[in-house]
Amino acid sequence: MNTRLLITSMAIVAVFWAVAWGDPDFTLQGIDGDNIDFMAVTAKHEKGTLNEFSSVDIQTGGYVGQLSAYFNSDVLLSGGSVGELYAEGNSGVTLADGRVGSLSAFGSSTVSVSGGAVDLLGGWGESEIELTGGAIAYLDAGGSSLTT
């Protein structure tokens, strides 16, 4: 009886893991500063990952449910939307237009908001947040973060 319960519980956890944290719809992997992997998003994607000098432009009509940018990657929102956006390891996020549900910057990442809207914007570690326009519903900064 307990074995059956354990196996059922493990199966439920495996399904949850695959749905919540499964493989991204797209992964961009730049090799070095001279070879940048780039993608323009104009369709719907549930997950995306950027690594090492890669970049993405989320344009009007484009959507990514969860987007993670690592190690010198760049995200430009020029009209699309992202549910959750994470930037780490010296990555940059520029919001010119569009909407982000939650945007979190860690490490030495930079965020520049000149248009569009962010529901929740957070900066931690040594991240920098520059606000020159747009709409921010809630802002949270901690560590050595700089907000201007």
C-alpha positions in Angstrom: 0.0 0.0 0.0 2.7 2.5 0.9 4.7 1.5 -2.1 1.8 2.2 -4.4 1.3 5.7 -2.7 5.1 6.4 -3.1 5.1 5.5 -6.8 1.9 7.5 -7.5 3.5 10.5 -5.6 6.7 10.2 -7.6 4.7 10.1 -10.9 2.8 13.3 -9.9 6.1 15.0 -9.1 7.6 13.9 -12.4 4.6 15.3 -14.3 4.8 18.6 -12.4 8.5 18.9 -13.0 8.0 18.4 -16.8 5.2 21.0 -16.9 6.7 23.6 -14.6 10.4 23.3 -15.2 10.7 21.2 -18.4 12.8 21.9 -21.4 12.5 25.4 -23.0 10.8 25.9 -26.3 14.0 27.6 -27.5 17.6 27.9 -26.3 20.1 30.4 -27.7 23.8 29.7 -27.1 26.3 32.3 -28.2 29.9 31.0 -28.5 31.8 34.2 -27.9 31.5 38.0 -28.5 32.0 37.5 -32.2 29.4 34.9 -32.7 26.1 36.0 -31.2 23.0 33.7 -31.4 20.0 36.0 -32.1 16.2 35.4 -32.4 13.3 37.6 -33.1 10.2 36.3 -31.3 6.9 37.0 -33.1 4.9 34.0 -31.9 4.0 32.4 -28.5 6.5 30.4 -26.6 6.1 28.9 -23.1 9.9 29.0 -22.2 13.1 30.3 -23.5 16.7 30.4 -22.3 19.6 32.6 -23.4 23.3 31.7 -22.7 26.6 33.4 -23.3 26.4 36.4 -25.6 23.0 35.5 -27.1 20.1 37.9 -27.6 16.4 38.0 -28.3 14.0 40.7 -29.5 10.4 40.1 -28.4 8.4 42.0 -31.0 4.7 42.9 -31.3 2.7 39.7 -31.2 5.5 37.8 -29.5 5.1 36.2 -26.1 7.4 34.1 -23.8 5.9 32.7 -20.6 9.2 32.3 -18.8 12.5 33.7 -20.2 15.9 33.3 -18.5 19.0 35.2 -19.7 22.4 34.2 -18.4 26.1 35.2 -18.9 26.2 38.4 -21.0 22.9 37.8 -22.9 20.5 40.6 -24.0 16.8 40.8 -24.0 15.0 43.6 -25.9 11.2 44.0 -25.7 10.1 46.1 -28.5 6.4 45.3 -28.4 5.8 41.8 -27.2 5.3 40.4 -23.7 6.9 38.1 -21.1 5.3 36.5 -18.1 8.5 36.0 -16.0 11.9 37.3 -17.0 15.1 36.5 -15.1 18.5 38.2 -16.0 21.7 36.9 -14.4 25.4 37.1 -14.9 26.0 40.5 -16.5 22.9 40.2 -18.8 20.9 43.2 -20.0 17.2 43.8 -20.4 15.8 46.8 -22.4 12.1 47.4 -22.3 11.1 49.9 -25.0 7.5 48.8 -25.4 5.4 45.8 -24.4 4.7 44.2 -21.0 6.5 42.1 -18.4 4.7 40.4 -15.5 7.7 40.0 -13.3 11.3 41.0 -14.1 14.2 40.0 -11.8 17.8 41.1 -12.3 20.6 39.4 -10.3 24.3 39.8 -10.1 25.7 42.5 -12.4 22.7 42.6 -14.8 21.2 45.8 -16.1 17.6 46.8 -16.8 16.6 49.8 -18.8 12.9 50.8 -19.0 12.0 53.6 -21.4 8.5 52.4 -22.3 6.0 49.6 -21.8 4.9 48.3 -18.4 6.3 46.0 -15.7 4.1 44.7 -12.9 6.9 43.7 -10.6 10.5 44.8 -11.1 13.3 43.6 -8.8 17.0 44.1 -8.6 19.4 42.2 -6.4 23.1 41.8 -6.0 24.9 44.5 -8.0 22.2 44.9 -10.6 21.4 48.3 -12.1 17.9 49.6 -13.0 17.5 52.7 -15.1 13.9 54.1 -15.4 13.4 56.8 -18.0 9.8 56.0 -18.9 7.2 53.3 -18.9 5.0 52.1 -16.1 6.3 50.2 -13.0 3.6 48.9 -10.6 6.0 47.6 -7.9 9.8 48.1 -7.5 12.0 46.1 -5.1 15.8 46.6 -4.9 18.2 44.8 -2.5 21.9 44.2 -1.9 24.1 46.7 -3.7 21.5 47.4 -6.5 21.4 50.8 -8.0 18.1 52.4 -9.2 18.2 55.6 -11.2 
